[in-house]
């Protein structure tokens, strides 16, 4: 490990609290250097965490963590927090199999007060902890750190609304890395901030306020006048003040001296409070400051030059690229086509449509439920929306899918990106459940491509179908199939036999068809004849194909990149039972537990449905 004058001696926040403010500033610089060095070889979320370095330091410096509870929303910005709370020497294992998680995790550390794998949850969770404190007579501070992006999610406003009327003792820190502090009110704002955070001022205010409770009309009049003055000077405050939060800020989130002073002052003020902190994504590393979107999670890079270490040009296209380019082709083919995403424009490759046809591409912010109902409205208005949402994030919008799309039989195409095991982001991001939860919805068509060409044709098929249509596909690169040729319309509910056999049938769907083919080829070397089927559609099932399998085989293995509880294996087993076939169905897929982080190959091996896992299941079934 590199020699850091201060960082190497910080084992926990107790060590941090012995430092002077100038030493804290040195620590901030060392933290940034450490993160850039580590993440250049072990990729993770860089830009957001660089921007929150001073904030993490100040919180652990002022508050008595882990007794005081700090909730990070989202965990993308929490790397400095992790390093300062006893995980510096483990940081090289970040997001690796058996290593620490890339997100806050309660089971990992007492300093991780609440899990933070997805956005907008911190305020509701903090309110719950604050109310639990009150009911149990526990005196401790509760702080929710929420990014401005997470404030686009409706759950954040539900939490704010409920917290405001609860009068709970809690602090919300808005980490705003997209807005600047207006210079024309800078001096006055700083002066007012100094007064309003003063302990003497707040004690006096409380005494005067209590005394005036006997004259309600006068008290309301002064309150209204004060709010009007405050809103005219600090225009950002009106929303939060209207929700009964005491607003402080904006504060420079990279000024440790001011941050620690303000946090020390307001920690004693009762009730719901909001501190507006302005930071810069990628702070302290020039390439990340210049292009923050690229450096959100840049992969491997040269820390000295900022050069991204890209993969060879001859690798297969990513499924996300196939989706993006295909959607643009469909939009040019049919003027009803529009694209929708909840804040995953670049990750989903919808930026391709946005660049060419910005008026037909909608980024609705981190608001999955709204994305689905907005898509329903677009469909009701005569358009064909392709609503792209990561599989695990679609779980938040399940009610909207049922009530606003499926019951009304609206033609919305759900494109579930990152389906199946996604790798290093772990349990909060694996797309394990979409087969199971979409399969339960009446009238839903569900398709899963085995390669890039099938994705292209499934999107074309979906455009000219009726009612809700789901296409789920994995994160990452395809197998090298040609995908930019002519469109071909698929027959909905029709699978394909990829390899004929006589001893056992492998019933696969999606990208697992490729592993099934490889496993069957290896089984053939051992004298085992395995038939391989690619269902293509999870709903409706190809009943003709399954009847053929039921009549000819007594043992089948189903393979899916999703949970085996209620998934495709369950659907096939239900079919065989309903049709009285004497059949043993062996289901391979994600088992009934949450899967941690690691590479996709490592996790598939652990779950037993990579090529070797399938081959092992074939041997066991036929012994």
VODODREN-691840 format. One record per residue (C-alpha): x, y, z; residue number from 0. Coordinates in steps of 0.05 Angstrom, whole numbers, always signed. Example, Ala and Ser with C-alpha at 12.3 -4.5 7.8 and 13.67 -1.06 7.14 Angstrom:
BEGIN
R  +246  -90  +156  0;
R  +273  -21  +143  1;
This chain:
BEGIN
R  +0  +0  +0  0;
R  +25  +70  -17  1;
R  +50  +113  +40  2;
R  -3  +163  +60  3;
R  +16  +209  +117  4;
R  -53  +210  +149  5;
R  -98  +159  +113  6;
R  -54  +100  +132  7;
R  -67  +115  +206  8;
R  -143  +120  +201  9;
R  -173  +54  +223  10;
R  -240  +82  +244  11;
R  -275  +150  +255  12;
R  -246  +155  +325  13;
R  -178  +166  +293  14;
R  -208  +217  +247  15;
R  -236  +259  +304  16;
R  -167  +272  +332  17;
R  -146  +311  +270  18;
R  -145  +387  +259  19;
R  -182  +417  +200  20;
R  -118  +427  +159  21;
R  -103  +353  +172  22;
R  -173  +335  +148  23;
R  -159  +372  +83  24;
R  -95  +331  +74  25;
R  -136  +269  +88  26;
R  -186  +289  +34  27;
R  -130  +295  -17  28;
R  -101  +227  +3  29;
R  -170  +194  +0  30;
R  -179  +218  -72  31;
R  -110  +194  -92  32;
R  -124  +126  -59  33;
R  -191  +118  -94  34;
R  -165  +137  -163  35;
R  -107  +89  -155  36;
R  -150  +31  -131  37;
R  -207  +41  -181  38;
R  -160  +47  -240  39;
R  -146  -28  -234  40;
R  -209  -52  -198  41;
R  -266  -14  -230  42;
R  -323  +16  -191  43;
R  -364  +80  -182  44;
R  -312  +135  -183  45;
R  -343  +203  -200  46;
R  -397  +206  -146  47;
R  -350  +181  -92  48;
R  -296  +232  -109  49;
R  -349  +287  -102  50;
R  -370  +264  -32  51;
R  -301  +258  +0  52;
R  -306  +320  +45  53;
R  -378  +304  +62  54;
R  -359  +234  +86  55;
R  -301  +263  +127  56;
R  -344  +317  +158  57;
R  -400  +270  +177  58;
R  -354  +221  +213  59;
R  -316  +279  +245  60;
R  -377  +314  +274  61;
R  -423  +256  +289  62;
R  -412  +198  +336  63;
R  -417  +142  +286  64;
R  -437  +86  +288  65;
R  -481  +106  +347  66;
R  -507  +163  +303  67;
R  -536  +135  +239  68;
R  -515  +158  +170  69;
R  -554  +131  +110  70;
R  -523  +139  +41  71;
R  -569  +146  -19  72;
R  -544  +119  -67  73;
R  -485  +76  -47  74;
R  -447  +102  -108  75;
R  -423  +161  -67  76;
R  -402  +121  -5  77;
R  -331  +96  -21  78;
R  -298  +148  +23  79;
R  -346  +128  +79  80;
R  -325  +55  +71  81;
R  -251  +70  +71  82;
R  -257  +113  +134  83;
R  -296  +59  +171  84;
R  -246  +3  +176  85;
R  -247  -23  +104  86;
R  -186  +12  +75  87;
R  -144  -51  +72  88;
R  -202  -91  +43  89;
R  -218  -39  -10  90;
R  -179  -76  -63  91;
R  -232  -131  -57  92;
R  -288  -81  -72  93;
R  -342  -114  -115  94;
R  -300  -178  -122  95;
R  -324  -248  -105  96;
R  -318  -255  -29  97;
R  -298  -182  -21  98;
R  -334  -121  +5  99;
R  -396  -96  -30  100;
R  -396  -34  -74  101;
R  -455  -8  -35  102;
R  -470  +3  +40  103;
R  -491  -62  +71  104;
R  -517  -72  +142  105;
R  -487  -142  +147  106;
R  -418  -116  +128  107;
R  -406  -61  +179  108;
R  -442  -27  +238  109;
R  -425  +39  +203  110;
R  -471  +19  +145  111;
R  -537  +40  +177  112;
R  -580  +19  +118  113;
R  -569  -15  +51  114;
R  -564  +31  -9  115;
R  -566  -5  -75  116;
R  -620  +37  -108  117;
R  -640  +110  -104  118;
R  -690  +151  -63  119;
R  -696  +106  -2  120;
R  -654  +144  +49  121;
R  -706  +194  +75  122;
R  -759  +141  +88  123;
R  -708  +96  +122  124;
R  -680  +154  +164  125;
R  -750  +173  +187  126;
R  -763  +101  +208  127;
R  -699  +99  +249  128;
R  -714  +168  +279  129;
R  -784  +145  +301  130;
R  -755  +80  +328  131;
R  -706  +123  +369  132;
R  -764  +164  +396  133;
R  -807  +104  +416  134;
R  -748  +70  +451  135;
R  -722  +133  +485  136;
R  -656  +130  +448  137;
R  -618  +195  +437  138;
R  -578  +193  +373  139;
R  -574  +232  +308  140;
R  -601  +205  +242  141;
R  -574  +233  +177  142;
R  -598  +217  +106  143;
R  -549  +235  +50  144;
R  -587  +239  -15  145;
R  -561  +260  -83  146;
R  -599  +309  -126  147;
R  -610  +254  -177  148;
R  -644  +211  -124  149;
R  -691  +269  -111  150;
R  -723  +255  -179  151;
R  -753  +192  -148  152;
R  -823  +196  -119  153;
R  -805  +156  -57  154;
R  -759  +213  -34  155;
R  -819  +261  -34  156;
R  -863  +212  +2  157;
R  -809  +209  +56  158;
R  -802  +285  +58  159;
R  -877  +294  +64  160;
R  -884  +245  +120  161;
R  -822  +268  +157  162;
R  -845  +341  +154  163;
R  -909  +327  +192  164;
R  -876  +278  +240  165;
R  -831  +330  +272  166;
R  -778  +275  +277  167;
R  -707  +293  +296  168;
R  -669  +280  +232  169;
R  -624  +314  +182  170;
R  -629  +306  +107  171;
R  -566  +327  +69  172;
R  -580  +343  -4  173;
R  -515  +329  -40  174;
R  -526  +372  -101  175;
R  -473  +362  -154  176;
R  -510  +393  -212  177;
R  -526  +464  -188  178;
R  -480  +523  -174  179;
R  -485  +571  -115  180;
R  -510  +637  -143  181;
R  -454  +688  -133  182;
R  -500  +749  -128  183;
R  -528  +726  -61  184;
R  -465  +692  -36  185;
R  -446  +742  +18  186;
R  -516  +751  +45  187;
R  -529  +677  +42  188;
R  -465  +663  +82  189;
R  -485  +714  +134  190;
R  -556  +686  +142  191;
R  -528  +615  +145  192;
R  -483  +636  +203  193;
R  -542  +664  +241  194;
R  -592  +609  +228  195;
R  -545  +553  +248  196;
R  -522  +588  +311  197;
R  -539  +550  +376  198;
R  -552  +616  +412  199;
R  -599  +639  +358  200;
R  -638  +574  +358  201;
R  -645  +571  +433  202;
R  -671  +643  +433  203;
R  -717  +628  +376  204;
R  -747  +568  +412  205;
R  -760  +609  +476  206;
R  -793  +666  +437  207;
R  -833  +618  +396  208;
R  -859  +582  +458  209;
R  -877  +648  +491  210;
R  -917  +670  +429  211;
R  -958  +607  +428  212;
R  -1011  +644  +469  213;
R  -1022  +692  +410  214;
R  -1031  +645  +350  215;
R  -1050  +699  +300  216;
R  -987  +741  +314  217;
R  -944  +678  +313  218;
R  -972  +657  +245  219;
R  -963  +727  +217  220;
R  -890  +731  +237  221;
R  -879  +660  +211  222;
R  -908  +678  +143  223;
R  -867  +743  +139  224;
R  -804  +705  +157  225;
R  -817  +651  +106  226;
R  -831  +703  +52  227;
R  -765  +739  +67  228;
R  -726  +674  +69  229;
R  -756  +650  +3  230;
R  -740  +716  -32  231;
R  -667  +710  -11  232;
R  -657  +635  -13  233;
R  -700  +614  -71  234;
R  -681  +541  -63  235;
R  -713  +538  +5  236;
R  -786  +545  -12  237;
R  -801  +472  -29  238;
R  -768  +444  +34  239;
R  -796  +498  +79  240;
R  -865  +483  +53  241;
R  -855  +411  +74  242;
R  -839  +435  +145  243;
R  -764  +424  +139  244;
R  -717  +477  +166  245;
R  -672  +493  +107  246;
R  -598  +510  +112  247;
R  -552  +526  +55  248;
R  -529  +521  +3  249;
R  -460  +504  +30  250;
R  -396  +490  -9  251;
R  -389  +414  +0  252;
R  -314  +417  -10  253;
R  -301  +469  +45  254;
R  -285  +425  +105  255;
R  -280  +483  +154  256;
R  -350  +508  +137  257;
R  -380  +438  +132  258;
R  -356  +416  +200  259;
R  -379  +481  +232  260;
R  -448  +479  +202  261;
R  -458  +406  +219  262;
R  -435  +418  +290  263;
R  -484  +476  +297  264;
R  -546  +443  +268  265;
R  -538  +376  +302  266;
R  -570  +405  +364  267;
R  -630  +436  +328  268;
R  -692  +391  +338  269;
R  -741  +370  +285  270;
R  -733  +356  +211  271;
R  -676  +395  +178  272;
R  -647  +398  +108  273;
R  -576  +419  +92  274;
R  -563  +436  +20  275;
R  -491  +418  +2  276;
R  -463  +435  -67  277;
R  -408  +388  -93  278;
R  -375  +372  -159  279;
R  -376  +301  -188  280;
R  -305  +276  -198  281;
R  -276  +330  -153  282;
R  -200  +329  -151  283;
R  -189  +286  -213  284;
R  -190  +329  -275  285;
R  -215  +277  -326  286;
R  -274  +259  -280  287;
R  -291  +332  -269  288;
R  -292  +346  -344  289;
R  -337  +288  -365  290;
R  -373  +263  -303  291;
R  -422  +217  -340  292;
R  -364  +178  -370  293;
R  -329  +173  -302  294;
R  -390  +149  -263  295;
R  -363  +79  -272  296;
R  -307  +83  -323  297;
R  -277  +14  -320  298;
R  -201  +7  -319  299;
R  -160  +69  -336  300;
R  -91  +99  -332  301;
R  -92  +141  -269  302;
R  -35  +186  -292  303;
R  -65  +204  -360  304;
R  -139  +190  -350  305;
R  -138  +145  -412  306;
R  -194  +94  -411  307;
R  -168  +24  -425  308;
R  -220  +2  -475  309;
R  -231  -69  -499  310;
R  -209  -92  -569  311;
R  -252  -68  -627  312;
R  -264  -138  -653  313;
R  -305  -159  -593  314;
R  -380  -173  -602  315;
R  -429  -116  -593  316;
R  -461  -105  -525  317;
R  -535  -122  -521  318;
R  -545  -50  -499  319;
R  -515  -25  -565  320;
R  -558  -73  -605  321;
R  -619  -46  -569  322;
R  -600  +27  -580  323;
R  -585  +21  -654  324;
R  -645  -24  -667  325;
R  -692  +24  -633  326;
R  -667  +81  -677  327;
R  -679  +38  -739  328;
R  -749  +22  -714  329;
R  -762  +96  -700  330;
R  -742  +113  -771  331;
R  -787  +57  -797  332;
R  -848  +76  -755  333;
R  -862  +146  -729  334;
R  -902  +118  -671  335;
R  -839  +91  -637  336;
R  -813  +129  -576  337;
R  -761  +111  -523  338;
R  -768  +120  -447  339;
R  -717  +110  -391  340;
R  -714  +126  -317  341;
R  -646  +161  -315  342;
R  -607  +105  -351  343;
R  -599  +140  -417  344;
R  -526  +122  -430  345;
R  -527  +55  -394  346;
R  -585  +30  -436  347;
R  -558  +62  -501  348;
R  -621  +104  -509  349;
R  -573  +162  -519  350;
R  -568  +136  -591  351;
R  -641  +153  -603  352;
R  -635  +218  -564  353;
R  -578  +242  -607  354;
R  -616  +229  -672  355;
R  -688  +243  -650  356;
R  -688  +280  -584  357;
R  -762  +296  -588  358;
R  -777  +221  -587  359;
R  -733  +202  -528  360;
R  -755  +214  -456  361;
R  -710  +210  -395  362;
R  -758  +216  -336  363;
R  -707  +214  -279  364;
R  -702  +160  -226  365;
R  -777  +147  -227  366;
R  -792  +77  -251  367;
R  -866  +78  -233  368;
R  -875  +143  -270  369;
R  -836  +115  -330  370;
R  -886  +57  -336  371;
R  -949  +99  -327  372;
R  -922  +153  -373  373;
R  -910  +99  -425  374;
R  -981  +75  -414  375;
R  -1005  +146  -429  376;
R  -962  +149  -492  377;
R  -993  +83  -514  378;
R  -1063  +107  -499  379;
R  -1047  +167  -542  380;
R  -1029  +124  -602  381;
R  -954  +115  -596  382;
R  -912  +52  -586  383;
R  -866  +65  -527  384;
R  -804  +22  -516  385;
R  -796  +30  -441  386;
R  -725  +10  -421  387;
R  -715  -5  -347  388;
R  -662  -47  -313  389;
R  -694  -113  -292  390;
R  -683  -104  -217  391;
R  -709  -32  -220  392;
R  -772  -53  -255  393;
R  -792  -87  -189  394;
R  -809  -17  -164  395;
R  -860  -7  -218  396;
R  -895  -74  -215  397;
R  -962  -45  -193  398;
R  -959  +5  -251  399;
R  -946  -51  -301  400;
R  -1008  -89  -277  401;
R  -1057  -32  -267  402;
R  -1037  +20  -318  403;
R  -1013  -25  -375  404;
R  -1035  -97  -371  405;
R  -1107  -89  -347  406;
R  -1118  -37  -401  407;
R  -1083  -81  -453  408;
R  -1039  -23  -476  409;
R  -984  -34  -526  410;
R  -922  -19  -485  411;
R  -857  -55  -500  412;
R  -817  -66  -436  413;
R  -743  -75  -451  414;
R  -713  -104  -387  415;
R  -638  -90  -389  416;
R  -589  -124  -342  417;
R  -633  -186  -336  418;
R  -603  -245  -300  419;
R  -538  -243  -261  420;
R  -504  -176  -273  421;
R  -439  -187  -235  422;
R  -402  -139  -190  423;
R  -461  -96  -168  424;
R  -489  -155  -130  425;
R  -556  -173  -99  426;
R  -590  -105  -108  427;
R  -577  -105  -183  428;
R  -584  -177  -206  429;
R  -644  -184  -252  430;
R  -666  -249  -220  431;
R  -741  -243  -216  432;
R  -769  -215  -281  433;
R  -789  -282  -312  434;
R  -827  -299  -249  435;
R  -861  -232  -237  436;
R  -879  -218  -310  437;
R  -903  -290  -322  438;
R  -958  -279  -270  439;
R  -990  -221  -309  440;
R  -1048  -240  -355  441;
R  -1039  -220  -427  442;
R  -964  -207  -421  443;
R  -918  -233  -476  444;
R  -847  -249  -452  445;
R  -788  -260  -497  446;
R  -714  -271  -485  447;
R  -662  -270  -541  448;
R  -605  -321  -544  449;
R  -562  -273  -585  450;
R  -558  -204  -615  451;
R  -597  -222  -678  452;
R  -655  -249  -638  453;
R  -658  -185  -596  454;
R  -664  -145  -660  455;
R  -720  -188  -687  456;
R  -757  -192  -621  457;
R  -759  -116  -619  458;
R  -786  -115  -690  459;
R  -838  -168  -672  460;
R  -858  -129  -610  461;
R  -870  -66  -651  462;
R  -924  -101  -692  463;
R  -956  -140  -635  464;
R  -1015  -122  -591  465;
R  -1017  -110  -516  466;
R  -959  -110  -466  467;
R  -895  -143  -490  468;
R  -832  -156  -448  469;
R  -762  -169  -476  470;
R  -708  -185  -426  471;
R  -634  -188  -443  472;
R  -569  -190  -404  473;
R  -515  -140  -389  474;
R  -453  -143  -432  475;
R  -431  -171  -498  476;
R  -465  -219  -544  477;
R  -437  -280  -579  478;
R  -418  -246  -644  479;
R  -483  -259  -683  480;
R  -497  -213  -743  481;
R  -551  -165  -719  482;
R  -554  -106  -766  483;
R  -586  -141  -826  484;
R  -659  -146  -847  485;
R  -715  -151  -796  486;
R  -753  -217  -790  487;
R  -818  -223  -753  488;
R  -821  -280  -704  489;
R  -881  -323  -690  490;
R  -900  -306  -618  491;
R  -898  -367  -572  492;
R  -855  -409  -620  493;
R  -789  -439  -598  494;
R  -736  -474  -638  495;
R  -698  -540  -631  496;
R  -623  -526  -635  497;
R  -598  -597  -630  498;
R  -635  -663  -632  499;
R  -622  -718  -581  500;
R  -651  -781  -550  501;
R  -626  -788  -478  502;
R  -646  -723  -445  503;
R  -675  -656  -464  504;
R  -645  -588  -446  505;
R  -700  -535  -447  506;
R  -667  -467  -446  507;
R  -687  -395  -457  508;
R  -648  -332  -473  509;
R  -573  -331  -471  510;
R  -572  -397  -432  511;
R  -586  -432  -499  512;
R  -512  -420  -515  513;
R  -488  -455  -452  514;
R  -537  -512  -465  515;
R  -509  -523  -535  516;
R  -438  -525  -508  517;
R  -457  -573  -452  518;
R  -493  -619  -502  519;
R  -431  -620  -546  520;
R  -387  -640  -487  521;
R  -439  -692  -466  522;
R  -436  -722  -536  523;
R  -361  -734  -526  524;
R  -382  -779  -467  525;
R  -434  -816  -509  526;
R  -494  -777  -483  527;
R  -545  -752  -534  528;
R  -578  -688  -509  529;
R  -632  -650  -545  530;
R  -628  -574  -539  531;
R  -688  -529  -544  532;
R  -690  -453  -543  533;
R  -760  -432  -521  534;
R  -750  -359  -541  535;
R  -816  -342  -508  536;
R  -831  -352  -434  537;
R  -903  -332  -446  538;
R  -939  -359  -484  539;
R  -901  -425  -482  540;
R  -891  -466  -545  541;
R  -940  -521  -525  542;
R  -929  -561  -589  543;
R  -855  -564  -576  544;
R  -865  -583  -503  545;
R  -915  -638  -521  546;
R  -862  -668  -566  547;
R  -812  -668  -510  548;
R  -862  -696  -461  549;
R  -877  -755  -507  550;
R  -804  -772  -521  551;
R  -766  -759  -456  552;
R  -772  -778  -383  553;
R  -720  -730  -359  554;
R  -710  -657  -378  555;
R  -666  -602  -351  556;
R  -691  -530  -355  557;
R  -638  -474  -356  558;
R  -652  -401  -344  559;
R  -614  -339  -322  560;
R  -666  -323  -270  561;
R  -696  -349  -206  562;
R  -719  -421  -208  563;
R  -776  -403  -161  564;
R  -834  -387  -207  565;
R  -790  -381  -268  566;
R  -787  -419  -334  567;
R  -770  -485  -301  568;
R  -832  -478  -259  569;
R  -873  -462  -321  570;
R  -848  -524  -357  571;
R  -859  -568  -296  572;
R  -930  -541  -290  573;
R  -942  -557  -363  574;
R  -917  -628  -357  575;
R  -959  -641  -294  576;
R  -1021  -610  -325  577;
R  -1014  -656  -386  578;
R  -999  -719  -344  579;
R  -930  -732  -372  580;
R  -887  -780  -330  581;
R  -830  -731  -327  582;
R  -773  -711  -280  583;
R  -759  -637  -288  584;
R  -691  -614  -262  585;
R  -689  -538  -256  586;
R  -624  -499  -263  587;
R  -620  -424  -252  588;
R  -612  -375  -195  589;
R  -628  -411  -130  590;
R  -676  -387  -76  591;
R  -627  -339  -42  592;
R  -597  -271  -55  593;
R  -532  -276  -95  594;
R  -474  -232  -76  595;
R  -424  -198  -122  596;
R  -371  -227  -167  597;
R  -361  -235  -242  598;
R  -419  -264  -281  599;
R  -377  -326  -297  600;
R  -360  -337  -224  601;
R  -432  -329  -201  602;
R  -461  -374  -255  603;
R  -411  -427  -234  604;
R  -432  -420  -161  605;
R  -505  -425  -180  606;
R  -491  -486  -223  607;
R  -517  -466  -291  608;
R  -455  -450  -331  609;
R  -433  -501  -383  610;
R  -398  -546  -332  611;
R  -457  -541  -285  612;
R  -505  -562  -340  613;
R  -459  -620  -359  614;
R  -455  -642  -287  615;
R  -532  -641  -282  616;
R  -537  -683  -345  617;
R  -490  -736  -316  618;
R  -526  -737  -249  619;
R  -595  -743  -282  620;
R  -574  -803  -325  621;
R  -535  -841  -272  622;
